[in-house]
Structures are given as C-alpha cells and as structure tokens.
C-alpha cells in the first residue's frame, strides 16, 4: 500500500478530548429500555449499548486510489461522513507490528483513528501482534521478536502494547485476531503452550488496563458453533467481550443454529458477545480480474439469501434482529464494506471482495446499509 495522503497524516489535537467523551459509550454494553414517557425520544446507540461497526482497514488504500462512492440516488459522498449518517458508530482498524508497506502500520492507523474520532466515530483497535495477517492458519510472531527468549518476548509484548495505547488512544481494544490456535507462534500456541498463551494475553491486557481501566477488551474467535470450548479455556483471562467471526462459507449456513449458539454463549459466559466480522455477497459476478473469495452458489445460504442486493440486505437484517433480541449480543461489524473494484475492470491486483462490498459495481450504496440503523 502507498503512504497515506497528506491530509490523512494531520494530527488532530481534539481527538484525545473526544476520546474522554466517547468512553461513556463503552462503559456499559447493555441495551437499556427507552424511557416510558410517550414523549421521550428514542434511545441513541450509545444509550442502547449497541455497536454498529465496519472494519475499514483498507480505507486508506482506497482513499489513495480515489474511487468515488455514491449514495443510493447516485450522488457523490464522502465515505466517512456517509457511514456515520447510515448509523455506523464504530470503525475497526487492523494494526500490524512492522508491515512491509505502510498498510496497517502504526503511523497509518494512528492517522485514521484521529480522523474517525474527530468525526465522532469510535475506534476499535485490533492488534494482530504480527507483521501480516493473523487468523486461524497464520499467527506469525513479528520478525523483530523472532528468536527472543520467552522472558524477553514478554517484555516486548508489554512495551509494545503500552506504546501503541499511548499513541492511538482507542475506544475499544481487541487483543489478537481470530486466535483459535493462540497467537505469537510458537510461543503462544494453544495446543503446545497454553500457559504461555494465557500469560501473553494477560500481559497485553494488563497494559491496556493500566493506561485506561474503562476500555472494553475483546478476545476474538473465528466461528460461532465451536467457540464455547475455546472461551472455556480462557475463563481465567480478564476480558469483557467475546468477539466472533461469522462467514457462512466457513462457519455454517444455518442461521437458526447460529442464533442458538449465540444464545448458549450468552447464557454460559459472563462476557458480552459481538460479531466481530461478517459479510455477504450481493452478486456472484466480478468487476475486475482479481479472484473473488466468494463466488459459487455453494458459498451461499440458499434459497433464503441469494447473492443479490435484497439477499445481502436480508442476511444483515437477520443479524440486526439477533442483536435486538439477545441482550448480550451488543452488535456486529461488517468486513470490507469499502472494497469495490478500485483499480479498473481488468486489474488482477484489485479487489477480491467487490461482490461483498456495500456498494454495487457502479459504486452506488446498496440497500444493506439499512441494517446499521438500530
């Protein structure tokens, strides 16, 4: 990724003050009932404790390349202003330790975080503790830490977490990403080194708590139906939110089963729940020459949720409904809403997600945005 444009590198002094005000939102994750008076206004998302979120980690790259997003009427929009108007109150940002490009670097994430907070959008910081993607198949220790003895690694995790927190000042913190097998392999591999995994997680969490004891802290698992076993292993870790990825392709196509699993988790664990990643296609078509991750009927929930604008909306509205029904399910985050085909219709290095973006192939906003309005 190229370096963020100059206007995204501007430091906003007011962001730190905005953070203090925004902490009221994360101080409680309960959906309070509106006042009984018939004249009382509807409760805000902050009052309900609902997190209506997007992961916009690729936004700087898209901003650099300049696709013009449009509203549903075809009028040009500024993306960050638009998402707030649609009901999004939180943006998730991925942070890598020492990436080979500027993408997801500390400087880039810090700049975008300040812009978001200036706009009144809360920042959910996702620390990967890796130089690149961290997920169930990849939990590589940053190159700078490879080969360290365990004692030195602990000191490095402590110092890095503290430095990041002082630099970015997020509104919510996620320690690790999809840490089904642990993180910081081989030191924190769940199967081989569960005590070290828990100690490393606890060290990171302690640093977050030391700098701001009010912040909500998430641990993140890929999937829903198998999450109980993992979080039972984490029962002695101090965290607030169970984060779950839910993509039908990988995590199950029976939404009733998913809802039942969420209800079981809500009953069995003290933490709140949050769908930390999800997405669904509005088409199986392509808008560039980059292979799409979801592209076949067998990837869908059929016949109820076809790959169409209405099918995408209906899928997200089902998640919306689950949030409203289950008090401890405090929201969801859509991954890749911005990922249109931005390098032209013949690019082989374009978007692998343009058919799951929340803008169609003409860059026009899709009906699914309604799901973010609680």
C-alpha positions in Angstrom: 0.0 0.0 0.0 1.1 3.5 -0.7 1.6 6.1 2.0 -1.5 7.8 3.3 -2.2 11.2 1.6 -1.0 14.2 3.5 -4.5 15.1 4.7 -4.8 11.7 6.5 -1.5 12.4 8.3 -2.7 15.5 10.0 -2.7 15.3 13.8 -5.9 16.3 15.4 -5.4 17.7 18.9 -9.0 17.4 19.7 -9.1 13.6 19.3 -7.8 13.0 22.8 -10.6 15.1 24.3 -13.1 13.3 22.1 -11.9 10.1 23.5 -12.8 11.1 27.0 -16.4 11.9 25.9 -16.6 8.7 23.9 -15.8 6.4 26.9 -19.3 6.8 28.1 -20.4 4.6 25.2 -18.1 1.7 26.2 -18.7 2.0 29.9 -21.8 -0.1 29.5 -22.8 -2.7 27.0 -26.4 -3.2 28.0 -29.3 -2.3 25.8 -31.3 -0.1 28.1 -35.0 0.3 27.5 -36.3 3.7 26.4 -38.0 5.9 28.9 -41.6 5.1 29.5 -42.9 8.6 28.7 -44.6 8.6 25.3 -42.9 11.9 24.5 -39.3 10.6 25.3 -37.0 10.5 22.3 -35.8 7.1 21.0 -32.6 6.0 22.8 -29.4 6.5 20.9 -27.0 3.7 20.1 -24.8 4.8 22.9 -27.7 4.6 25.3 -28.7 1.1 24.0 -25.1 -0.1 24.1 -25.1 -1.2 20.5 -22.0 -1.3 18.4 -22.9 -0.8 14.7 -19.5 -1.2 13.1 -17.4 -1.6 9.9 -13.9 -2.8 9.5 -12.4 -0.1 7.3 -8.7 -1.2 7.5 -8.4 -0.9 3.7 -9.9 2.6 3.6 -6.5 4.4 3.3 -5.6 2.4 0.2 -9.0 3.1 -1.4 -8.8 6.8 -0.5 -5.4 6.9 -2.2 -6.8 5.4 -5.4 -9.8 7.6 -5.4 -13.0 5.6 -6.2 -15.9 7.9 -6.0 -18.6 6.3 -3.8 -22.2 7.3 -4.4 -25.3 7.2 -2.2 -28.3 5.2 -3.4 -29.5 8.1 -5.5 -26.2 8.3 -7.3 -24.9 11.4 -5.6 -21.2 11.6 -4.7 -20.4 11.1 -1.0 -17.5 11.3 1.4 -17.3 7.8 2.8 -16.7 8.5 6.5 -19.4 11.1 6.7 -21.8 8.7 4.9 -21.2 5.8 7.1 -22.0 7.9 10.2 -25.2 9.0 8.6 -26.2 5.4 8.0 -25.8 4.6 11.7 -22.3 3.3 11.9 -20.8 4.4 15.3 -17.6 2.4 15.4 -14.8 1.5 13.0 -12.5 -1.4 13.4 -8.8 -0.9 12.4 -6.2 -3.6 12.0 -2.7 -2.9 13.3 0.4 -4.9 12.2 3.7 -4.6 14.1 6.1 -4.0 11.2 4.4 -4.5 7.8 6.5 -4.4 4.6 4.3 -1.5 3.4 2.5 1.4 5.1 -0.7 -0.6 5.2 -1.9 -1.3 8.7 1.2 0.4 10.1 1.2 2.3 13.4 1.5 5.6 11.6 -1.4 4.9 9.2 -3.7 3.5 11.8 -2.9 6.4 14.2 -3.7 9.0 11.5 -7.0 7.3 10.5 -8.0 6.8 14.1 -7.7 10.5 14.9 -9.8 11.4 11.8 -12.5 9.0 12.9 -12.6 10.3 16.4 -12.8 13.8 15.2 -15.9 12.8 13.2 -17.4 11.3 16.4 -16.8 7.7 15.2 -15.3 5.4 17.8 -12.2 3.4 17.2 -12.0 -0.4 17.8 -8.3 -1.2 17.6 -7.4 -4.8 16.5 -3.8 -5.6 17.5 -2.7 -8.6 15.4 0.7 -9.0 17.1 2.1 -9.9 13.7 3.7 -8.2 10.7 0.9 -9.5 8.4 -2.5 -11.3 8.5 -3.3 -13.2 11.7 -6.0 -15.8 11.5 -6.5 -19.5 12.4 -4.0 -20.5 9.8 -1.4 -17.8 10.4 -0.2 -16.5 13.8 3.4 -15.5 12.9 5.4 -13.7 15.6 6.7 -10.3 14.3 10.1 -10.6 12.7 11.6 -8.2 15.3 10.6 -10.7 18.1 11.5 -14.0 16.4 14.2 -15.9 18.3 13.8 -14.0 21.5 13.8 -15.9 24.7 10.4 -16.1 26.4 11.2 -13.6 29.1 12.4 -11.0 26.6 9.3 -11.7 24.5 7.1 -10.9 27.4 8.9 -7.6 28.0 8.5 -6.8 24.3 4.7 -7.5 24.3 4.4 -5.3 27.4 6.4 -2.4 26.0 4.7 -2.6 22.5 1.2 -2.7 23.9 1.9 0.3 26.2 3.4 2.3 23.3 0.5 1.6 21.0 -2.1 2.5 23.6 -0.4 5.8 24.3 -0.1 6.6 20.6 -3.5 5.7 19.4 -5.9 6.0 22.4 -8.7 3.7 21.0 -12.2 3.3 22.3 -12.1 -0.5 22.4 -9.2 -2.9 22.1 -9.0 -6.4 20.6 -6.0 -8.5 21.7 -5.1 -10.7 18.8 -7.1 -11.6 15.7 -9.0 -14.9 15.3 -6.8 -16.6 17.9 -8.4 -20.0 17.7 -4.9 -21.6 17.8 -3.4 -19.0 20.0 -1.1 -16.2 18.8 2.6 -15.3 18.6 3.5 -18.8 17.4 5.3 -20.8 18.6 5.5 -19.1 22.0 1.7 -18.7 22.4 0.4 -21.8 20.6 -2.7 -23.0 22.3 -2.1 -26.8 21.8 1.5 -26.7 22.9 1.9 -23.7 25.2 -1.5 -22.8 26.7 0.0 -21.4 29.9 2.3 -19.1 27.9 -0.6 -18.1 25.6 -2.6 -17.0 28.6 0.3 -15.2 30.2 1.0 -13.3 27.0 -2.7 -12.3 26.6 -2.8 -11.2 30.3 0.4 -9.1 29.8 -1.2 -7.3 26.9 -4.5 -6.8 28.8 -2.7 -5.5 31.9 -1.0 -2.8 29.8 -4.4 -1.7 28.4 -6.0 -1.7 31.8 -3.0 0.2 33.3 -3.5 3.0 30.7 -7.3 3.1 30.7 -9.2 0.8 33.1 -12.5 1.7 31.4 -11.8 0.4 28.0 -13.6 -2.8 26.9 -11.2 -5.6 25.8 -12.1 -8.3 23.3 -10.8 -11.8 22.6 -11.7 -12.9 19.1 -12.5 -16.4 17.8 -13.3 -17.4 14.2 -16.6 -19.2 14.2 -19.6 -19.5 16.4 -20.6 -23.1 16.9 -17.2 -24.2 18.3 -16.5 -21.1 20.3 -17.6 -22.4 23.7 -14.6 -24.8 24.1 -12.1 -22.0 23.3 -13.6 -19.5 25.7 -13.8 -22.1 28.4 -10.0 -22.3 28.1 -9.9 -18.5 28.5 -12.0 -18.5 31.6 -9.2 -17.1 33.8 -8.4 -14.2 31.4 -9.6 -10.7 32.2 -11.6 -9.6 29.2 -15.0 -8.1 28.5 -16.2 -9.1 25.1 -16.4 -12.4 23.2 -15.7 -11.5 19.5 -16.8 -13.9 16.8 -16.3 -14.1 13.1 -19.3 -15.3 11.2 -18.9 -16.0 7.4 -21.4 -18.6 6.1 -18.8 -20.0 3.8 -16.6 -21.1 6.7 -18.8 -21.0 9.8 -22.2 -22.5 8.9 -25.2 -21.7 6.8 -28.0 -22.4 9.4 -28.8 -19.1 10.9 -31.1 -20.6 13.5 -28.3 -22.8 14.6 -26.0 -19.7 14.8 -28.6 -17.8 16.8 -29.0 -20.8 19.2 -25.2 -21.0 19.6 -25.1 -17.2 20.4 -27.8 -17.7 23.0 -25.9 -20.5 24.6 -22.7 -18.5 24.8 -24.7 -15.6 26.3 -26.0 -17.9 29.0 -22.7 -19.7 29.7 -20.3 -16.8 29.8 -20.2 -13.5 31.7 -18.9 -11.5 28.8 -20.9 -9.7 26.2 -20.9 -11.0 22.6 -20.1 -9.2 19.4 -20.0 -10.4 15.8 -16.6 -9.0 15.0 -16.5 -9.9 11.3 -19.2 -10.8 8.8 -20.0 -10.2 5.1 -22.3 -11.5 2.4 -22.4 -11.1 -1.4 -24.9 -9.0 -3.4 -23.8 -10.9 -6.6 -21.5 -13.7 -7.7 -20.3 -11.6 -10.6 -16.9 -9.9 -10.9 -16.0 -6.3 -11.6 -12.2 -6.9 -12.2 -9.9 -9.7 -13.0 -9.0 -10.4 -9.3 -10.3 -13.7 -8.0 -13.1 -13.3 -5.6 -13.2 -15.3 -2.3 -16.9 -15.9 -2.5 -18.1 -16.9 -6.0 -20.2 -20.0 -6.1 -23.7 -21.0 -5.1 -22.4 -23.4 -2.5 -20.9 -20.4 -0.6 -24.4 -19.1 -0.1 -27.4 -19.7 2.3 -29.9 -20.8 -0.3 -32.7 -20.4 -1.1 -33.4 -17.7 1.5 -30.4 -15.5 0.9 -29.4 -15.4 -2.8 -26.4 -13.4 -4.0 -28.5 -10.3 -4.7 -28.9 -6.8 -3.2 -32.0 -8.0 -1.4 -30.3 -11.2 -0.3 -27.4 -9.3 1.2 -29.7 -6.9 3.0 -31.9 -9.8 4.3 -28.8 -11.6 5.7 -27.6 -8.5 7.6 -31.1 -7.7 8.8 -31.2 -11.2 10.4 -28.1 -10.3 12.3 -29.6 -7.0 13.2 -32.6 -8.8 14.6 -30.4 -11.1 16.6 -28.8 -8.1 18.2 -32.2 -6.7 19.2 -33.4 -10.0 20.6 -30.3 -11.1 22.6 -29.3 -8.5 25.2 -25.7 -9.7 25.5 -25.2 -9.6 21.7 -24.1 -6.0 21.5 -23.6 -5.6 17.8 -21.8 -6.6 14.6 -19.1 -5.4 12.3 -19.1 -5.7 8.5 -15.8 -6.5 6.9 -14.8 -5.0 3.6 -17.8 -2.6 3.0 -15.5 -0.3 1.1 -13.7 -2.9 -1.1 -15.1 -2.0 -4.5 -13.0 -2.8 -7.7 -10.9 0.3 -7.4 -8.1 -0.3 -9.9 -10.2 -0.8 -13.1 -12.2 -3.6 -14.5 -9.1 -5.5 -15.8 -7.0 -5.3 -12.7 -5.5 -8.6 -11.5 -4.4 -6.9 -8.3 -7.7 -5.2 -7.5 -10.4 -6.4 -5.0 -11.2 -10.0 -4.1 -14.2 -8.7 -2.2 -16.0 -6.3 -4.6 -19.1 -8.6 -4.7 -19.3 -8.4 -0.9 -18.8 -4.6 -0.6 -21.8 -2.5 0.4 -21.5 -0.5 -2.9 -22.5 -2.1 -6.2 -20.3 -2.2 -9.3 -21.3 1.4 -10.1 -20.0 2.4 -6.6 -23.6 3.1 -5.5 -24.8 2.3 -2.0 -26.7 -0.9 -1.6 -29.9 -1.4 0.4 -28.0 -3.4 3.1 -27.0 -0.1 4.8 -30.4 -0.2 6.5 -29.1 -2.9 8.8 -26.8 -0.4 10.6 -29.7 1.8 11.7 -30.7 0.5 15.1 
